[in-house]
Amino acid sequence: MYAGVDSHKDTLAVAVIDGAGRAVTRRQVRNDAAGFAQLTALVLEHSCVRVGIEGSTNFGWPAAMHLLEAGVTVVEVPPLMTSRERRARPGQGKTDPVDAVAIARITARETSLPPVRPMEGLPADLRVLTDYREQLVAERTATANRVHADLGWLRPGYQQQLPRLTQPAYLRAALALLDGDTSVRATVTRKRLDRMIEITASSLGCASRSARWSPPPAAR
């Protein structure tokens, strides 16, 4: 038997399948301590060989840790694989129970899925810093795209002087382009540029701390 878990902020959709990939049971439990106990009991009741969780580093992390404490093997199933599995079986639609079955089937079929391991101390701190930096980079990219659109409206041809918004010097140059412009669009664009400067500084700080705390490469 294998189990799949589709994790969300409030709930966990769970499916157990047999060796032929047929759904034996489907449940939805709360994403809290009581739900973790129900999930673990279900997995142990069916003697599941492995449990796959989509989102084990996000909303599924506490549930994954609970399963590991019970001696269950837990692996991470990437969302892209779940999507492909679902599309390969048309007519089911996208629902949490359908995704849980898809995750279980991937868990049964794919032997190279990354195992979920408990983390504490330095590894946990590095994970937090890495996740935060990725969040900052995503926010900076989205904000930069918006600023490029705003500057194209406010200062047509600006890209001849300022093709990129990737460094503080470029961001300050963009601010200089808007000097004296009191329009609402220019005011909002300046706020976005200020935020990008903050994000860039925070992102560099995270990268510096991660590099300082990371163990040195093994000697060859």
KOLDO-482625 format. One record per atom (N, C-alpha, C, O, CB): residue in three letters; y negated, z negated, x. Coordinates in steps of 0.1 Angstrom, whole numbers, plus 2048, in hexadecimal, padded with zeros to 3 digits. Glycine has a CB too. Layout:
N
ALAYZX ...
This chain:
220
MET80C800808 MET800800800 MET7F3800809 MET7F37FB814 MET8007F47F6 TYR7E9806803 TYR7DC80780A TYR7D1804800 TYR7D38067F4 TYR7DA815811 ALA7C67FF804 ALA7BB7FB7FB ALA7AE802800 ALA7AC80480C ALA7B97EC7FA GLY7A68057F7 GLY79980B7FA GLY78E8037F3 GLY7907FF7E7 GLY79881A7F6 VAL7838017F9 VAL7787F97F3 VAL76B8017F5 VAL767804800 VAL7777EB7FA ASP7648037E9 ASP7578097E9 ASP74D7FE7E7 ASP74D7F87DC ASP7568147DE SER7457FB7F1 SER73D7EF7F1 SER72F7F27EC SER7297FC7F0 SER73D7E87FE HIS7297E97E4 HIS71C7EA7DF HIS7157DC7E0 HIS71C7D27E3 HIS71B7EF7D1 LYS7097DB7DD LYS7017CF7DF LYS7077C47D6 LYS7097B87DA LYS6F37D17DB ASP70B7C77C9 ASP70F7BD7C0 ASP71E7BE7BD ASP7247B37B9 ASP7087BF7B3 THR7257C97C0 THR7337CA7BC THR73B7D17C7 THR7357D87D0 THR7347D27AF LEU7487CF7C6 LEU7527D67CF LEU75C7DD7C6 LEU7637D67BE LEU7597CC7D9 ALA75D7EA7C7 ALA7677F17BF ALA7737F27C8 ALA7727F67D4 ALA7628007BB VAL77F7EE7C3 VAL78B7ED7CB VAL7967F67C5 VAL7987F67B8 VAL7907DE7CC ALA79D7FD7CD ALA7A98047C8 ALA7B58027D2 ALA7B38027DE ALA7A68137C7 VAL7C18007CC VAL7CD7FF7D4 VAL7D580C7D1 VAL7D880F7C5 VAL7D57F27D1 ILE7DA8127DB ILE7E381E7D9 ILE7F081C7E0 ILE7F28137E8 ILE7DC82B7DF ASP7FA8237DB ASP8078237E1 ASP80982D7EC ASP7FF8347F0 ASP8138257D7 GLY81482E7F2 GLY8168377FD GLY8148467FA GLY81284E803 GLY824836803 ALA8158497ED ALA8138577E9 ALA80485A7E5 ALA8018657E0 ALA81C85A7DD GLY7FC8507E6 GLY7EE8527E3 GLY7EA8507D5 GLY7DF8537D0 GLY7EA85F7E7 ARG7F484A7CD ARG7F18487BF ARG7EB83A7BD ARG7EF8307C3 ARG7FE8497B7 ALA7E18397B4 ALA7DA82D7B2 ALA7E38237AA ALA7E98267A0 ALA7CD82F7A9 VAL7E58177B0 VAL7ED80D7AA VAL7E58047A2 VAL7E9800797 VAL7F48057B5 THR7D98017A6 THR7CF7F879F THR7C17FB7A4 THR7BF7FF7AF THR7D37E97A0 ARG7B87F979A ARG7AA7FA79E ARG7A37EE798 ARG7A57EA78D ARG7A4808798 ARG79A7E87A0 ARG7927DC79B ARG7847DE7A0 ARG7807E67A9 ARG7997CF7A1 GLN77B7D6799 GLN76E7D479E GLN76B7C579E GLN76D7BE795 GLN7637DC795 VAL7677C17AA VAL7647B27AC VAL7567B17B1 VAL7507BA7B6 VAL76E7AC7B6 ARG7517A57AF ARG7437A27B4 ARG7437A17C3 ARG74D79E7CA ARG73E7957AE ASN7377A57C8 ASN7367A57D7 ASN7307977DB ASN7257957DF ASN72C7B07DC ASP73978D7D9 ASP73677F7DC ASP7437787E0 ASP74D77E7E0 ASP72E7787D0 ALA74276B7E3 ALA74D7647E7 ALA7597647DE ALA7657667E2 ALA74A7557EA ALA7567637D1 ALA7617647C7 ALA7687727C7 ALA7747737C6 ALA75C7617B9 GLY75F77C7C8 GLY76578A7C9 GLY76D78C7D5 GLY7777937D5 GLY7597947C8 PHE7697867E1 PHE7707887ED PHE77E7827EB PHE7887877F0 PHE7697827F9 ALA77F7767E5 ALA78C7707E3 ALA7957787DA ALA7A17797DC ALA78A7627DC GLN78F77E7CF GLN7977877C7 GLN79C7937CE GLN7A77977CD GLN78F78B7BA LEU7937997D6 LEU7977A57DE LEU7A27A27E8 LEU7AC7A97E9 LEU78A7AA7E6 THR7A17977EF THR7AB7937F8 THR7B87907F1 THR7C37947F6 THR7A7786800 ALA7B87897E6 ALA7C47867DF ALA7CB7937DA ALA7D77957DB ALA7C177E7D2 LEU7C379D7D6 LEU7C97AA7D1 LEU7CF7B17DD LEU7DA7B77DB LEU7BE7B37CB VAL7C87B27E8 VAL7CE7B87F4 VAL7DB7B27F9 VAL7E47B97FC VAL7C37B97FF LEU7DB7A57F9 LEU7E779E7FE LEU7F279F7F3 LEU7FE7A07F7 LEU7E478F800 GLU7EF79F7E7 GLU7F97A07DC GLU8017AE7DE GLU80D7AE7DB GLU7F27A07CE HIS7F97B87E1 HIS7FF7C57E2 HIS8047C97F1 HIS8087D47F4 HIS7F67D07DE SER8037BF7FA SER8077C0808 SER8017CD80E SER8087D5814 SER8167C1808 CYS7F47CF80D CYS7ED7DB812 CYS7EE7DB821 CYS7EB7D1828 CYS7DF7DB80D VAL7F27E6826 VAL7F37E8835 VAL7E57E883B VAL7E27E2846 VAL7FA7F5838 ARG7DB7EF834 ARG7CE7F0839 ARG7C47F182D ARG7C87F5822 ARG7CC7FD842 VAL7B87EC830 VAL7AE7ED826 VAL7A27F582C VAL79D7F1836 VAL7A97DF821 GLY79E7FF825 GLY79280782A GLY786803821 GLY787802815 GLY795816828 ILE77B801828 ILE76F7FD821 ILE764807825 ILE76180A831 ILE76A7EF825 GLU75D80D81B GLU75181581E GLU74580C81D GLU743805813 GLU750821813 GLY73E80B828 GLY733802829 GLY7367F482F GLY7307EA82B GLY72D80081B SER7407F4838 SER7447E783E SER73A7E1847 SER73A7D584A SER7517E9846 THR7307E984B THR7257E4853 THR7197E184B THR70E7DD850 THR7217EE85E ASN71A7E383E ASN70F7E0835 ASN7137D782A ASN7167CB82D ASN7097EE82F PHE7137DB81D PHE7177D2812 PHE7257CE813 PHE7287C480D PHE7147D9805 GLY72E7D581A GLY73C7D181A GLY73F7C8825 GLY74B7C4827 GLY7447DD81B TRP7357C482E TRP7387BC839 TRP73E7AE836 TRP7487AA83C TRP72C7BA842 PRO7387A682D PRO73E79982A PRO74C79A824 PRO755792828 PRO73579281F ALA74F7A481C ALA75D7A6817 ALA7667AA822 ALA7727A5822 ALA75D7B180C ALA7627B282B ALA76A7B6837 ALA76E7A983F ALA7797A8843 ALA7637C083F MET7647A1841 MET766795849 MET77078B842 MET779785848 MET75978D84C HIS76F78B835 HIS77878282D HIS78678782E HIS790780830 HIS77478281E LEU78879582E LEU79679A82F LEU79B79883D LEU7A779583F LEU7957A982C LEU79379A847 LEU797798855 LEU79C789857 LEU7A678785E LEU78C79B85F GLU795780851 GLU799772852 GLU7A776F84C GLU7AE766850 GLU78E76884C ALA7AA778842 ALA7B777683C ALA7C277E843 ALA7CD77F83E ALA7B677B82D GLY7BF78484E GLY7C878C856 GLY7CB79A852 GLY7D57A0856 GLY7D5784856 VAL7C279F84A VAL7C37AD845 VAL7BC7B784F VAL7B27B4854 VAL7BD7AE837 THR7C37C2851 THR7BD7CD859 THR7B27D4851 THR7B67D9846 THR7C87D685F VAL7A67D5856 VAL79B7DC84F VAL7957E7858 VAL7937E5864 VAL7907D184B VAL7937F2852 VAL78D7FE859 VAL781803851 VAL780801845 VAL79780985B GLU778809858 GLU76C80F852 GLU76F81E84E GLU774825856 GLU76080E85C VAL76B821842 VAL76C82F83D VAL75E83583C VAL757830834 VAL774830830 PRO75B83F843 PRO74E845843 PRO74B84B835 PRO75485182F PRO74C84F84E PRO73F84A830 PRO73C850823 PRO73E85F822 PRO743864817 PRO72D84E81F LEU73C86682D LEU73F87582D LEU74D87882A LEU750881823 LEU73B87B83A MET75687082F MET76587282D MET76886F81E MET770876818 MET76D869836 THR762865818 THR76486280A THR75F86E801 THR7668727F8 THR75C855806 SER753873805 SER74E87E7FD SER75788A7FD SER7598917F3 SER740882802 ARG75C88D809 ARG76589980B ARG772897803 ARG7778A07FD ARG76889B81A GLU77788A804 GLU7848877FC GLU7828897ED GLU78A88E7E6 GLU7898797FF ARG7768857E8 ARG7738867DA ARG7728947D6 ARG7778987CB ARG76787E7D7 ARG76B89C7DE ARG7698AA7DB ARG7768B27DB ARG7778BC7D4 ARG75F8B17E4 ALA77F8AD7E3 ALA78C8B47E4 ALA7958B27D7 ALA79F8B97D5 ALA7948AF7F0 ARG7908A97CF ARG7978A77C2 ARG78D8A87B7 ARG78989E7B1 ARG79E8987C2 PRO78A8B57B3 PRO77F8B77A9 PRO7848B279B PRO78F8B0798 PRO77C8C67A8 GLY7798AF793 GLY77C8AB785 GLY77B89C783 GLY77C897778 GLY7898B0781 GLN77A89478E GLN77A88678D GLN76C88078B GLN76A875786 GLN781880798 GLY762887790 GLY755882790 GLY75387879B GLY75C8747A2 GLY75187C783 LYS74787379C LYS7448687A6 LYS74285B79F LYS738859798 LYS73786C7AF THR74C8527A1 THR74A84479C THR74F83B7A6 THR75683F7B0 THR75284278E ASP74C82E7A5 ASP7518257AF ASP7608247B0 ASP7658247BB ASP74B8177AC PRO7678237A5 PRO7768237A5 PRO77C8307AC PRO78582F7B3 PRO77C821798 VAL77683B7A9 VAL77B8487AF VAL7798477BE VAL78284B7C6 VAL7748547A9 ASP76D8427C2 ASP76A8417D1 ASP7748377D7 ASP7788397E3 ASP75C83D7D3 ALA77782C7D0 ALA7808227D6 ALA78E8287D9 ALA7948267E3 ALA7818167CD VAL7938317CF VAL7A08377D1 VAL79F8417DD VAL7A88427E5 VAL7A483F7C4 ALA7948497DE ALA7928527E9 ALA79284B7F6 ALA79884F800 ALA78585A7E7 ILE78B83F7F7 ILE78B837803 ILE799832807 ILE79C832812 ILE78182B801 ALA7A082E7FC ALA7AE82A7FF ALA7B7835805 ALA7BE83380E ALA7B48247F2 ARG7B58417FF ARG7BD84C804 ARG7BA850812 ARG7C385381A ARG7BB8587FA ILE7AD84F815 ILE7A9852823 ILE7AE84782C ILE7B384B837 ILE799853824 THR7AE83B828 THR7B3830830 THR7C2832833 THR7C782F83E THR7B1823829 ALA7CA837829 ALA7D883982B ALA7DB845834 ALA7E584583B ALA7DF83B81D ARG7D284F833 ARG7D585C83A ARG7D085C849 ARG7D6861852 ARG7CF867833 GLU7C485684B GLU7BD857858 GLU7C184B860 GLU7BE84085D GLU7AE858856 THR7C784E86B THR7CB842874 THR7C183F87F THR7C2835886 THR7D884687B SER7B6847880 SER7AC84488B SER79F83E885 SER79583E88C SER7A9851892 LEU79F839879 LEU793833874 LEU79082787C LEU79881F880 LEU79582F865 PRO78382487F PRO77F819887 PRO78280C881 PRO77E809875 PRO77081A88B PRO788803888 PRO78B7F5882 PRO77F7ED881 PRO7767EE889 PRO7967EE88A VAL77E7E5877 VAL7737DB875 VAL7777CF87C VAL7827C987A VAL7707D9866 ARG76E7CA885 ARG7717BD88C ARG7657B388A ARG75A7B7888 ARG7727C189B PRO7697A788A PRO75E79D888 PRO75579D894 PRO75A79F8A0 PRO76478E886 MET74879A892 MET73F79A89D MET73778D89C MET733789891 MET7367A689D GLU7347878A7 GLU72B77B8A8 GLU72577B8B6 GLU72A7828BF GLU73376E8A5 GLY71B7738B8 GLY7157728C5 GLY70D77F8C8 GLY7077858C0 GLY71F76F8CF LEU70E7838D5 LEU70778E8DA LEU70B79B8D3 LEU7017A38D0 LEU70A7908E9 PRO71879F8D1 PRO71B7AB8CA PRO7147AC8BC PRO70F7B68B8 PRO72A7AD8C8 ALA7147A18B5 ALA70E7A08A8 ALA6FF7A38A9 ALA6F97AA8A1 ALA7107938A0 ASP6F879D8B3 ASP6EA79E8B5 ASP6E77AD8B8 ASP6DD7B38B3 ASP6E57958C0 LEU6EF7B38C1 LEU6ED7C18C4 LEU6EE7CA8B8 LEU6E77D48B6 LEU6F77C58CF ARG6F87C78AF ARG6FA7CF8A3 ARG6ED7CE89A ARG6E97D8895 ARG7067CA89B VAL6E87C2899 VAL6DC7C0891 VAL6D07C8896 VAL6C97CF88F VAL6D87B1890 LEU6CF7C78A4 LEU6C47CF8AA LEU6C57DE8A8 LEU6BC7E58A6 LEU6C37CB8B9 THR6D27E28AA THR6D57F18A8 THR6D27F589A THR6CB800898 THR6E37F48AC ASP6D77EE890 ASP6D47F1882 ASP6C57F287F ASP6C07FA878 ASP6DB7E8879 TYR6BE7E8885 TYR6B07E7882 TYR6A87F3888 TYR69F7F9882 TYR6AA7DA887 ARG6AC7F6894 ARG6A680289B ARG6A980F893 ARG6A0817892 ARG6AB8038AA GLU6B581088E GLU6B881C887 GLU6B081D87A GLU6AB828876 GLU6C781D883 GLN6AE811874 GLN6A5811868 GLN69781586B GLN69181D864 GLN6A5803862 LEU692810876 LEU68481487B LEU68382287D LEU67982987A LEU68080B887 VAL68D828884 VAL68D836888 VAL68D83F87B VAL68584987A VAL69983A891 ALA69583B871 ALA695842865 ALA68884285D ALA68384B858 ALA6A183D85B GLU68283685D GLU675834857 GLU66A83C85E GLU662842858 GLU671825856 ARG66B83C86B ARG661843873 ARG662852870 ARG65885986F ARG662841882 THR66E858870 THR67086686D THR66B86A85F THR66487485E THR67F86986E ALA66E862855 ALA669865848 ALA65A864847 ALA65386D841 ALA66F85B83E THR65485A84E THR64585984E THR63F864855 THR634869851 THR64184C854 ALA645868861 ALA63F874868 ALA63F880860 ALA636888861 ALA648876875 ASN64A883859 ASN64A88F850 ASN63F88F846 ASN639899843 ASN658890849 ARG63C883840 ARG632882837 ARG62488483D ARG61B88A838 ARG632874830 VAL62287E849 VAL615880850 VAL61388E854 VAL608893853 VAL61587785D HIS61E895859 HIS61C8A485C HIS6178AB850 HIS60E8B4851 HIS6298AA861 ALA61D8A8844 ALA6188AF838 ALA60A8AB834 ALA6028B4830 ALA6218AB82C ASP60689F836 ASP5F889A833 ASP5EF8A183D ASP5E48A6838 ASP5F788B835 LEU5F28A284A LEU5E98A8853 LEU5E88B7851 LEU5DD8BC853 LEU5EE8A5862 GLY5F28BD84C GLY5F18CB849 GLY5E88CE83D GLY5E18D883D GLY5FF8D1845 TRP5E78C4834 TRP5DD8C5829 TRP5CF8C182E TRP5C58C882B TRP5E18BB81E LEU5CE8B7836 LEU5C18B283A LEU5BA8BA846 LEU5AE8BD846 LEU5C28A483F ARG5C38BE84F ARG5BE8C585B ARG5C78D185E ARG5CF8D1867 ARG5BD8BC868 PRO5C58DC856 PRO5CE8E8858 PRO5CD8ED866 PRO5C28EE86C PRO5C98F384E GLY5D88F086C GLY5D98F487A GLY5D98E9884 GLY5D98EB890 GLY5CD8FD87D TYR5DA8DD87F TYR5DB8D1888 TYR5E68D2892 TYR5E58CD89D TYR5DC8C4880 GLN5F18D988E GLN5FD8D9897 GLN5FB8E18A4 GLN6028DF8AD GLN6088E088F GLN5F08E88A5 GLN5EC8EF8B2 GLN5E88E58BC GLN5EB8E68C8 GLN5E18F98B0 GLN5E28DA8B7 GLN5DE8CF8C1 GLN5E88C48C1 GLN5EA8BD8CB GLN5D18C98BC LEU5F08C28B6 LEU5F98B68B5 LEU6068BA8AF LEU6088B88A3 LEU5F28AB8AD PRO60F8C18B7 PRO61C8C68B1 PRO6258BB8AE PRO62E8BD8A6 PRO6228CF8BB ARG6248AF8B4 ARG62E8A48B2 ARG6278978AF ARG61B8958B2 ARG6378A38BE LEU62F88E8A8 LEU62A8818A6 LEU6358778AB LEU63986E8A3 LEU62787E896 THR6388788B7 THR6448718BC THR6408668C6 THR64885E8CA THR64D87A8C3 GLN6338658CA GLN62F85B8D4 GLN6228558CF GLN61A85B8C8 GLN62E8618E2 PRO61F8498D4 PRO6128428D0 PRO60684B8D3 PRO5FC84B8CB PRO6118358D7 ALA6068528DE ALA5FA85A8E2 ALA5F88658D7 ALA5EC8688D3 ALA5FC8618EF TYR60386B8D2 TYR6018758C8 TYR5FC86F8BB TYR5F48758B3 TYR60F87D8C6 LEU6018638B8 LEU5FD85C8AB LEU5EE8598AC LEU5E785A8A2 LEU6068508A9 ARG5EA8548B7 ARG5DC8518B9 ARG5D385E8B8 ARG5C885D8B2 ARG5D984A8C6 ALA5D88698BD ALA5D18758BC ALA5D087A8AE ALA5C687F8A9 ALA5D88808C5 ALA5DB8778A6 ALA5DA87B898 ALA5D0873890 ALA5C9877888 ALA5E8879891 LEU5CF866894 LEU5C585D88E LEU5B7862891 LEU5AE862889 LEU5C684F893 ALA5B586789E ALA5A886C8A2 ALA5A4878899 ALA59887A897 ALA5A886F8B0 LEU5AE880895 LEU5AB88C88D LEU5A5888880 LEU59E89087A LEU5B889488B LEU5A887C87B LEU5A387886E LEU59786F86E LEU59386A864 LEU5AE870867 ASP59186E87A ASP58586687B ASP57A86B872 ASP577877871 ASP57F86688A GLY57486186A GLY569865861 GLY56D86A854 GLY56586C84B GLY56186F868 ASP57A86D852 ASP57F872845 ASP58286683C ASP58B85E83F ASP58C87B847 THR57B864831 THR57C859828 THR58485C81C THR585854812 THR56F853825 SER58A86881B SER59286C810 SER59E86380E SER5A385D818 SER59687B810 VAL5A3862802 VAL5AF85A7FF VAL5BB85F808 VAL5C285680D VAL5B385A7F0 ARG5BD86C808 ARG5C8871810 ARG5C786D81F ARG5D1869825 ARG5C988080E ALA5BB86E824 ALA5B986B832 ALA5BC85C835 ALA5C285883F ALA5AB86F837 THR5B785482B THR5B984582C THR5C784182C THR5CC839834 THR5B183E821 VAL5CF847823 VAL5DD845822 VAL5E484A82F VAL5ED843834 VAL5E384B816 THR5E0855834 THR5E685B840 THR5E485284C THR5ED851854 THR5E1869842 ARG5D884C84D ARG5D5843858 ARG5DF837857 ARG5E4832861 ARG5C783F858 LYS5E183284B LYS5EA827849 LYS5F882A84E LYS5FF823854 LYS5EA82283A ARG5FC83784A ARG60983B84E ARG60A83C85E ARG614839864 ARG60D849848 LEU600841864 LEU600842872 LEU600835879 LEU607832883 LEU5F384A877 ASP5F882B873 ASP5F981D879 ASP607818878 ASP60C811881 ASP5EF814871 ARG60E81A86C ARG61B81586B ARG62581C875 ARG62E81587A ARG62081885C MET623829878 MET62B82F882 MET629829890 MET633828897 MET62883E882 ILE61D825893 ILE61A81F8A0 ILE6228128A0 ILE62880E8AB ILE60B81D8A2 GLU62280A895 GLU6297FD895 GLU638800896 GLU63F7F989E GLU6267F6888 ILE63D80A88F ILE64B80D88F ILE65081189E ILE65A80C8A2 ILE64F818885 THR6488198A4 THR64B81E8B2 THR64C8128BB THR6558118C3 THR6418288B6 ALA6428098BA ALA6427FD8C3 ALA64F7F48C0 ALA6557EF8CA ALA6367F58C1 SER6527F28B4 SER65D7EA8B0 SER66A7F08B5 SER6737EA8BA SER65E7E78A1 SER66B7FE8B3 SER6778058B7 SER67A8048C6 SER6858028CA SER6768148B2 LEU66F8068CD LEU6708058DC LEU6747F78E0 LEU67C7F58E9 LEU6638098E3 GLY66F7ED8D9 GLY6727DF8DC GLY6817DC8D9 GLY6887D58E1 GLY66A7D58D4 CYS6867E18CE CYS6957E08CB CYS69D7E68D6 CYS6A77E18DA CYS6987E58BD ALA6997F28DA ALA6A17FA8E4 ALA6A17F28F1 ALA6AB7F18F8 ALA69B8088E6 SER6957EC8F5 SER6957E5901 SER69D7D8901 SER6A47D590B SER6867E1904 ARG69D7D18F5 ARG6A67C58F5 ARG6B47C88F4 ARG6BC7C18FA ARG6A27BD8E8 SER6B87D38EE SER6C67D78ED SER6CB7DB8FB SER6D67D78FF SER6C87E48E4 ALA6C37E2903 ALA6C67E6911 ALA6C87D991A ALA6D07D9922 ALA6BC7EF917 ARG6BF7D0917 ARG6BF7C3920 ARG6CB7BB91D ARG6D17B5926 ARG6B27BB91D TRP6D07BB910 TRP6DB7B390D TRP6E97BA90E TRP6F37B390E TRP6D97AE8FE SER6E87C790F SER6F57CE910 SER6FC7CB91D SER6F67CA927 SER6F37DD90E PRO70A7CA91D PRO7117C8929 PRO7107D4932 PRO70F7DF92D PRO71F7C4926 PRO7107D293F PRO70F7DD949 PRO71C7E5948 PRO7267E0944 PRO70D7D8957 PRO71B7F294B PRO7277FB94B PRO7317F6955 PRO72E7F195F PRO72380994D ALA73E7F8951 ALA7487F495A ALA7487FC967 ALA746808967 ALA7567F5953 ALA74B7F6972 ALA74B7FD97F ALA75780797F ALA76280497A ALA74C7F498B ARG755812986 ARG76081C987 ARG76581D995 ARG76E824998 ARG75B82A983 
